[in-house]
Amino acid sequence: QRLRALFQYKPQNIDELMINAGDLIYVDPTQQSDVSEGWVIGTSHRTGCRGFLPENYTEKAHEADTWVKHREYVFETASRSFTKTEKESNVKLNGEAHNLSTSRSVTNVLSLQNAALRRGVLVMRHGERVDQVFGKSWLQQCLTADGKYYRADLNFPSSLPRQKESMKQFECDPPLSCCGIFQSRLIGEALLDQEVTVSYVYSSPALRCVQTAQHLLQGLKLNQNVRIRVEPGLFDWTKWEASRAIPNFMTVAELVEASYNIDTSYRSAKMNSPRATSSPSADGEHGSAAAPLPLSFAFSGVPGVILIVAHGSSLASLTRALAGLPSRDSKDFAQVVRKIPSLGMCFCEEQKEENKWQMVNPPVKTLTHGANAAFSWKNTILED
């Protein structure tokens, strides 16, 4: 039997099931004999967890509500006009008859497969940055008296890439936390499970974005095939950095030396400096005047998905411009940006039949997790 939750229920005991309104629950009638009246034991379709829940919090759901779409195939018929030469393509090679149209059929199948690959733009915010967890003075917590880096907490990166300049440069260009690295690889693995074909990857020059792109490609198992194109114009100069100097980003040579998979042959065609988005642009949206630029040079007719790893404000400014949507008011835009989590994403897909681009659901859902405060066993276990 299938039930739909009408209300949220928070477990009072360890054997009870957490449900949200709208959740679907599977219930086996043969396993309800020992359950107290008014309760049922079921399995959540959303989480896969099993436990007790109040029956009056649910209603019966239709069987079709729990059907799962695993995969979709697109079949196309290739209409061909055969000439006399093609009809008489049976020739003798070494005394044996061969049909020359066989190789053509294989070519047609491959071309249809390539045509079926959707073209899209997946714009993603970087993973959790270390100063997002430990504050803007995070580096001071990790430096010894002689200026060497050490890992003060397990969520600090195990090491920092080498720079020619002082390590202080990382204050304006912070790396990912260890959780941010894990998040990025997890999203890459999820994209791989959904069979997303990534053709190009563009990244803001911010270290956290390059690292996010690197670990996404590792999760996708594309780190040997697809290289990261560092695009300076994708960096958004937001109010978070307003009181600081412009970051001295790691150079392409330094990133390569630090083993990042960078496309050293890439040259930015139209953008050479960061976009200033600490104040609204002329049309009312942060940075929207520059938004079409990273998209205009990105497409070369190759099927697949173009992945852009940048900042929270990029999700709206890049995809809305591509989909032909109007710019937001600057105040509304700022409110939207505040709601975008680490690795939040937007997906814009080409609609070939209509000759336009449209915003659709991303291939995978955003990762949700809770905060984990610093723990001191001395202050907790030993306190009176």
C-alpha positions, 0 to 999 in steps of 0.5 A: 500500500502507498500512503501520502503524508498530510503533515510533518511528523518529527519522531519522538522515539528512535524507532519512529519515522521522520516524514514531511508533508507530501512524502510517500510511504510504502506500507506492507499490510502483512507486517502490521499485526504487532503495531499499536492502534492508530500507528503503522510501520512503513518505509519512506520513498524519499529517504528509504528509512523505515519506522513507525508513524501515526496513521492519521497523518497520512492518506492513501496514494495512487499506485502511479504516484510512486512510479520512478522514471529511471531512464528515457530514450529518444528514437528518431527515424532517419529518412534516406533517399537511396540512389541507384548506386546505393541500391546496388552497393553489393560488391565482391571483395576477394570473391565475397559479397559485401554490403557497403550500406552496413558501414553507412548504417553504423555511421547513421546510428552514431550520428543519431546518438550524438544528436540525442545528447542534450546541449545545456549549461549547468551553472554551479556555485563553488563548494563550502569555503574554509572562511565560511566555516571558520571566519575571515581570520581562518588563516591566523588559526592555521599559522605557526609562529614561523609562518608555516601552515598546519591543520588546526581542525579536520575541516581545514584543508590538509595542505595549501598549494604553493604560491610565489607570493606570501601565504597571506594571499589565501585570506582574499582567495580562500580554498575549499574546506575538506567538507567542500572537497567531499561535497564537490566530488559527491556531486560529480559522482551523482552527475555520473550516475545520471549519465551527464556528458560534460564537454567543457568546464569553465571556472572562475579564477578563485581557488575555491572554484578551481578546486570545485571544478577539479573534484567535480571532474574526478567524481565524473571520472573525466579528470583525464579527458576534460581540462578546466578553462579558467575564465577571469570574467566569471569572478564576481566581486561581491560585498563579501570581499568589498572591504578587501583588496582585489585577490591576487589569484594563483596563476595558470602556471601555479595551478598546473604546478599544484596538479590542477587539471588546467587547460593551458591553451585556453585564452579568454576572448572577451573578458580579462578582469573580474566583474564588479558586482558589489553594486547594481549594474545599469540594468538593475541586476548585479553583473547582468550586463556582462552575463551573456559573455561567458555564454557567447564564446562557450558554444562550439556546436559540440553536444553535451553540457557546459559546466560553469563553476563560479559564484552565487550571483552567477546562477541567476545572471548567466542562466536568465540571460541565456533563457531570455528572461528579464533582469531582476531588480537589484534588491530582489537579486541580492535576496536571491543570492543569499539563498543559494547554498554551496554547490547550488546549481541552475540548468539551462537546456537547448530546446532545438524544436523551438530554437531557444533555451529554457530553464529546467530542473538540474540533473541532480538535487542540491546536497543538504547537510547540517552544521557540526559545532566544534566539540571539546570532550574536556568541557563536555564530558569532564564538566561538573 
